[in-house]
Amino acid sequence: MLQALSRPLAAAVGLSLVLVAPAAAVGDDGTDEVQGTFVRLAVELRDGGHLELTGIERPDGSWLRVDPATVEDVVGGSEVVATVEDASAAPTAVLDEDAGTPVVSVDVVETPTLAAAAAEPTVATTTREVDVVVARMAGVDMAPASAATVAADVTDHVAPYWSDQTAGGVDLVVDEQVTAPTYTSWGSEWTCTDTQILALMSWAEQQVTDRTTPGHVVLETPIVLCPFLGVATVSDGGVVWLNAPDVDSGLPRLRPGTLAHEIGHNLLLGHSDLRGYCGLDSRSADGSADQCQEQEYGDLYDIMGAATGEMGSLSGAHLHTLGLAPEGSWVEATGTQTVTLQPVGGLTGQRFLELPGDGVTHVVELRTAVGRDAFVGTNPSATFGPGVVVRRIDPAGPGQHTALLVADVAAEQIELGTGDSFATEDGRWSVEVTSLGGTATLDVTHHAPAARPTDVTVTPTTTVEGEAWTSAQEPTVTWTADELEGNTGFEVVELASGLVVAAAGDARSADVALPEGAAYLAVRTVAANGAVRWSSLTPVQVDRTAPVFASVPQVRLRGGSVSTSWGVPVRLAWQATDAGLLTGAEVEGPGGEGLAPGASALGTSVTPGPSAWTVRVEDAVGASAQASEQTTLVARAESAAAPTGTWSTVADTRHLDGRAMRSSKRLSAMSYTFTGSSIGWIATKSANSGRVTVYVDGAKQGTVDLQASASAFRQVVFTKTWPTAGKHTIRIVSQGTAGRPYVYSDGFAVLK
Ligand SMILES: [Zn+2]
């Protein structure tokens, strides 16, 4: 049992809960029901990254990993009944972030106590027992630190930290110190699955004789070959596992700051991240994580950020989440006013300014090299100095990360100095630092907030391959936005050009004149403090020009087999272009069926007499162009040509009309004069056939070799095509090839 013992109910009935059978049922729709304790695990990776594992631990101790995106609002340590897509999931490697079955719905039966207290900053006093467990791992020839050493870390460093940061609100007291027997259940494989980690942490809890609620079990083992330093449950009380260096290895012990950080997770805290560079331009959008760049642990000031080694002060944002801001430390802005802040590290006086918003809270504080922040300003990073800093708390469940903001947007600076200012993304508040020294004086101004436009659509459009296309002269842009007193009028902006394409006033739609090509539209209004409230980006492709034929369809004879009924192979080709996107081509006429959308040619065959095609091409907005081609095929037997030299007639049903003319003598020739735009000579290929020279209008065209291992009758072996019809003469001359002198002429095809 990992979490059950940290709940009052479970504590009362003790370990008997272990024997309760898991509740799992298969729903009619293929989903499964799972009942148990909802567990969040914060995993600190050795490479500086972080991982959050979420899952449900059943009463029998078995564990089901779930997709964290589907349980964002559920507090770690809650008792839940969840409907999941698949409850049969196997243990997964801890680094496999894709593992976890989606949760379809979840009922929270019981929420841990601390989470409910976070709405308003209040002081609460809680004494929490810390039970220390150290253990060897079977198969690992390394010793852990002694329980007394770990207990001293808690007593000398971690407990004072949490006590002074919360003015006694979190009071950690070491209770049991357990040197446990060697842990033998990890298994022989040095994999790191979620099930292995949870089993070890549950085992650590069982080494403690008398667990209290809410309390903490700190387990330290010598390094197991897992890629993390520490794992903690994100819950009200829980378990911390320090995957620490071997005590004899000479490696430095994990600093107490790491343990203090993990205890923070046991207090339902998430990480302290850095957020900046938000949105469409430097001061746009709503400042949420998905519109900004965010760096995990990037808040270098904070114990829950990358300052674990330094044990920097707990931020006002975390105190707000805990509901443990010391009395007198907090002021909530109520209007335009002047506020003086003491440095956070001094632990006295008014030091946190809250700027309330719609679900989003900003906390302003002063960090100088005082008290636990003595290291501030000693870091070589220029973005980590003394000054006024702003953190943002987004609406979501506990365990939520807080975000240190790049508050001075123009200077891309985290901390604000004298004369610098910050505005909340909703336009409601601006803060200017008017003096900065041992304290900071802030001019706080309240503004009427402006609404952020949402749901921007462009009509009319057609969606092709995920892109919206329009041919409208002035497409209509519509959006929604709340009626707020700070709205200054809405504008539609084309972001590639930076041009305001419509000033809509208070309206929620506008017709916009756009040039052809890609347009990137967004709607904005400007709050009184100058903050721009942007919609998200809506791209649209504008194409008002119909496709054109760069070259019209043209038909010509091509090589290949002629059918016994004089079906002669031809090729129809064209080239169409469009300012936007060509999406289709349709051809009416022989061979026009089933053409691919981007086609620009087709191969087919025609029979003697007239044939006609109409080619129609279309672009993404439905504009089209069409062009036609027609031709007449004339079929002429070989006897239509004038022979010279020695020729004889051979009869075979596989020849056209059952006959062909054959010669085996060098320089035997055949001339045929015709009027047309395309000529094809039809011959028979065979093993004993040789080469011929082809002339057109007296000019040598080249050599055709008529040899083939298997006989092939009725083959178009030579073609020539002209742009327009005219009178021409084709002449074929046998080369009398040694060993295979034969030439079979079977006729001529002409396109008129
Ligand atoms: Zn952490």
Residues whose N, C-alpha, C, O or C-beta is under 5 A from the ligand:
A	BS01	ZN	A42 E44
